Amino acid sequence: MSTIPFTDRFRDPEAAHALAEAIRARSTRPIRLMEFCGGHTHAILRYGIPSLLPETIDLRSGPGCPVCVTSATDLDRAIALAQVEGAILTTFGDMIRVPGSRDSLAQAKAQGADVRVVYSPLDALQIARQNPERPVIFLGVGFETTAPMVGSAVLAAEAEGVGNFYVFSTHKLTPPATRAILDAGEVALDGIIGPGHVTTVIGSEAWRFLPDDYSIPVAIAGFEPLDILRAVLALVEMIEDGRPDVANAYARSVRPEGNLAAQQVLDRVFEIADVEWRGFGTVPASGLRLRERYARFDAARAFPVEVEPAREPPGCRCGEILRGVLRPPECPLFVRVCTPQNPVGPCMVSAEGACAAYYRYGNVEHRTQNAEHRT
């Protein structure tokens, strides 16, 4: 992979080089680290972090793209919900172009379904207020970061008596997916770069199971280059010293206990369920569904649509990329067939997808060739 260290874009280039030097001085043996968050993947490649690190450190991307890990079955259900008579289906922009087994939400929209992009579940609630005679369904996608907002929208709908607002929840929990990767044993990991935004909600202590159960250190990182370098240094030091622990390199936003108010909303509105992840299959206790008290807002219960067995895009290796088994360039479709302009799988569609990150930042040579081809 060809990368360029754009340290001139760093807030403090000298600090970045000092951290990189400290990492090089401490790292004496090959280790493999995984960043869970898709935002971290983009930041790592955008700022050329791999080229600042010694060859002893192997970085792998994980399943931290909520659009990408939404199963084909759930996406097929969402497309079917969009076709319910009179329905307005709302969701975030990335979901529109993700291919289902046979169609996408964009194709459903082109065929007459009322599919609308919103920036918040509260936008969807407002659409429901404005269209009281039509069911308005919000396709809830995301991890612990976005689920509290959806829970708040459900509570607001209940308080106002909005009877035509529904949520199709595909929300997922991050620690169980990390356990699934480690338990599968497909890729040996020595440390985890913990997701910053998620951990702001769940708290750094939610990752205590990594050192306790797996003897693997975790360092929570923000999204500035210096945040990521500090997290990598913390991981290298813990690995070299043989003392796995939870390090918080994002203390300006993350507390050990997390955001208690957001957690209370999650616990009030949702219950934990076994859910399907793209590339993983069903992961126990890894998803959120509406509690029985809020069943009247549950689109899956209100509109029990039938879908055919799901199928993945032929040749797409997104599942293995999400598990860290492969890097995007190792997929045979990467660049040759699958591009952001003509994506085959969700890892290239989503702004947080690893394939999109590698395409945009990770390989200067293929971007140059594509530019020459277009001209």
N, C-alpha and C positions, 0 to 999 in steps of 0.2 A: 504494500500500500504506500503510495506516495503522498506525503503530507508536508506542509510548509509551516514552520512556527511563526505565526503572525504576532510576535511579541510586541511589535510596535503598536498593536491595537489593545494591549493590556493596559489596565489602569496604572500598574506599577511594574514595568518590564524588569527592573532590577530585582524586585522581590520574586518575580517569577523565575528568573535565572538562578537566584539563590536557593529557592525551593528545589528546582531541578537538580542543582549541584548536590544538595543534601540527599536527595533521593538516590542519585548515582553513587554517592559515597556510602550509603547504607545498604544498597541492594547488592547482595553477593551471590544470589542463586536464582534460577528461573522461578517465577511465580506467575499465576494467572489470576487476574482480577476481573470481576464482572460489575459493570454499572447497570443497575436495574432500570434506571429512568431513561426514557427516550430523549428527554431534554438534555441529559448528560451526554448521551451519544452525539447529539448535534453539537454541543459545546466543545466536546473533546476533539471532534474532527474539524470544526470551524476554526478553532484556535491552534490546531496543529500540536495538540498535547502529546500524541505518541512520539513525535520527533524530538520532544524535549526529554523523553524518558530513556533509560538504558534499555538495551536489548533484552535484559533479564525479565522485563515486565511485559506480559501479554495481556492486553485489554480485550474483553469480550462484551458484546452488547447483550442485554437481557430482554425480558418480556415487558418492559416499561412503556409500552405504547398501547393505551386502552382501545383505540380503534383496531389495532392489529390483532389483539388477542380476543376480540369479539368473534365468537364462533360463526361459521357459515350458517349453522342452523338458526341462531338468533337473528342474524341478518336476514335470512329468508323469512322469518316470522315478522320482522319489522316491515319488509316489503309487502307481505300479505296484509299487515295491519294498515298500511298506507292505502290499500285498495278496498278497505271496508267502506261501505256506502256512506257518503257524507263526511268521512273522516278527514281531519287535517293532521298530518304527521309532522312533527317538528323535531329537529335534531341539530347537532353541531355540524359545521361545514364539511369536516373531513369524512363524515360517514356517507355523504351523498354519493361519492364516486367509488366506494369500496365494492368490489364485485361480490355478489352472492353466488349461489350455486348456478343460477341461470340469468339473473338480472341484477341491476343495482337500483338504489333509490332514485338515481338520476334518470335511469331508463323508465322506472315507474312514473316519475313525474312527467317525462316526455309523452307517456301514454295516457296521461290525464289525471293521475293521482295528485292530490294537493299536498305536496311535500315542501316544507319551508325551513330555511336555515335560521336558527336563533343563536344568540350569544349567551343565553342564560335560561334556565328553566322558568324563571320569573317572566321572561318574554313569552314563553309558551302559555303560562297562566294568564297573561294579559290577552293573548289571542283567544283563549277560552272565554274570558269575560266578554270579549267583543263579538263572539259567535256562539251565543248560548244554545242555539238549536243544533249545533254540530259537535260531535265528539272530537276533542283535541288531545292528541297523544304525544307525549314527549318521550323520545327514545333516549333513555338515560344511559350514557356510556362514560366510564371513567373509574378511577380508583377512589381511595378514601378522600382524595382532595375535592372531587366534584360531588360526591354523594351527599354531603351535608346540605349543599345548595338545593338539591332535588328534594331532600327531606323537608327543608324549609318551605319549598313551594307546595308540597303536599299539606303541611300544617296550615299554610295560608289559605289554600283551597278549602280545607275543612272549616276553618274559622269563618270564612266568607260564605260558605254554602255553595261554592261553585261545583255544580254537579256534573259538568261535562269535561272535566280535566282528568286525564289518565296518564300514568307513567308505565312505560315498558322498561323495567329495570334490568340492565345487563352489567350492573356495577360489580366490581371485583376487588378483592383484598390482596394486598401485595405479599405479606409474609408467607401465606400458604403456597404461593407460586414459587417463592424462593426455596421453601422446603421441598417442593415437588422436583425442582431442578437438582437439588443436592441428593435427594433420595433416589432419583433415576440413575445417577452415576454416569451419565453420558459424557459429561465434561467435568474434569477435576478442577475445582476452584480453591484458591488459597485465601481469598478475601473478597468482600462485597463493598462496593461504593453505594451507600444507602441513598434512596431518593429523598431529595430535600423537601419538596412540597408535600409529599405524602407524610413524611415524618413530622412536619409541622403540625399535622392533625393527630397522628397516632402516638407521637412521642418517641424519643430515641430508645427508651427502655423496651419498646415493642420489639426491638431487634435483639434483645438479650438472649433469645434462644440460639442465635448463631454461635456465639462463643460457648454457651452452656451445653448445647446439645450436639454441636458439630465441630467444636474447637476451631471455628473460623472467625476471624475478626471482621468487624464492619465499621466503616467510617462514613458518617452522614456528611454529604457535600451539598453546597449551594451550586450556583450555576455560573459564577464568574470563574475564569481560568485559575485564579489563585485559590478559590475554594476547592476546586478539583485537585490541584497540586497538593494542597495541604492534606486532603483526604488520602491521596496516594502515599504521601510521606508517612502519615499516621499508620496506614496499613503495612507499609514496608517495615516500619519500626516494630510493630506488634508481631509481624511474621518472623523477622530476624531474631527478635528476643524470645520467641516462643511463648508469648503471653496474649492470647486472643482476648479481645475485649470489645466494648462499644465505644467508639470515639466520635465526638460531635464536632465536626469541622464547620458547622453551620449554626453556631450558638446564637447568632444574632436573630435567628428565626425559630430555631428548634429548641424545645425544652424537654427534659426527661419525661414529663407526664403528658406532653402534647397539648392540644387545644381541647380543654374539657367541655366547653360549650358545644363545639362541633361534635364531639363524641356523644354527648347527651342527645343531640338531634338524631344521630345515626342509630343509637340504641332505642330511641323512642319510636322511630318510624320503620326501621328495617330489622329483619332477623337474618341470621347467617344461614346460608344454604350451600349445598353442593351444586356447582355450576360447571358448564363446559367452557374450556379455553381453547382457542385455536392453537393447534400444535401440541396441546397437552392432553386433550380429552377431558374427562370430568375430574376436577380437583376437589377433594372433600373440604367442606367448610370454607370455601374461598369466594363466595358471592353474597350479594345482598338482595333480598326480596322484601316486598312490603309485608308488614305484619298483618295479621287477620283483622285487626281493628281498622286498618286502612285498605282493606280488600276492595272497597268500592272504587278506589283510585287505580287499581291494578289492571292495566290494559290486557295482560295475559289472561286474566280471569273474566273480564268483561267481554272480551272478543276472542274466544278460543279458536283461533284460526288453525287450519290444517296445512302442513307443508310436506313436500316430498322429502325423502332422505337427502341430506346435504352432500355436496361433493366439492372438493377443493379444486382450484384452478390447475389444469394439467401442467406438470413441470415446475410449479411454484414450490420453492423450498422455504417459504416464510416460517413454517412451523419450527424447522430446525434452527433457523436464525433466531427466532424468539427464545429458544431454549439455550442459545449460546453454542450449539454444536457446530454451526457453520457461520462464517462471515458472509455478508452479502455478495462480495465478488466471487464466492465459491458456488453461488447458484448459477446454473447454466443459462438461465434467462436474463440474468443481470446485464443491463446495457444492450445486449444483443437483441433482446425481444422486449424486455420490461424496462420502461423508462417512466419518469413522472408524467410525460405527455401521453403515454400509452401503457398505463400500469396493468400488470397481470394480477398482482396480489396486493394485500393491504399494507405490507411493509414498504411498498413504494408509493402508495397513495397518501398515507397519513403524513402530516408535517412532522410527527414525532417518530416515524418509522425509521428503522436502521438502514434499510435500503435507500430511502430518500436521502438520509444523511451521507451515506457513502457515495451516492451519486453526485450530490451537490458539493461535498467537501473532500471526500476521501481519496479521489484518484484524479489528479490533474491531467494525466495523459488521456483518459477516456473522455473527459470534458472537452479537451482541445480537439480530439478527433471528431466528436459530435458537432462541435461548432464549425469545423471545416466541412463536414458532410452537409450541414444545413446551408452553408453558403455555396 
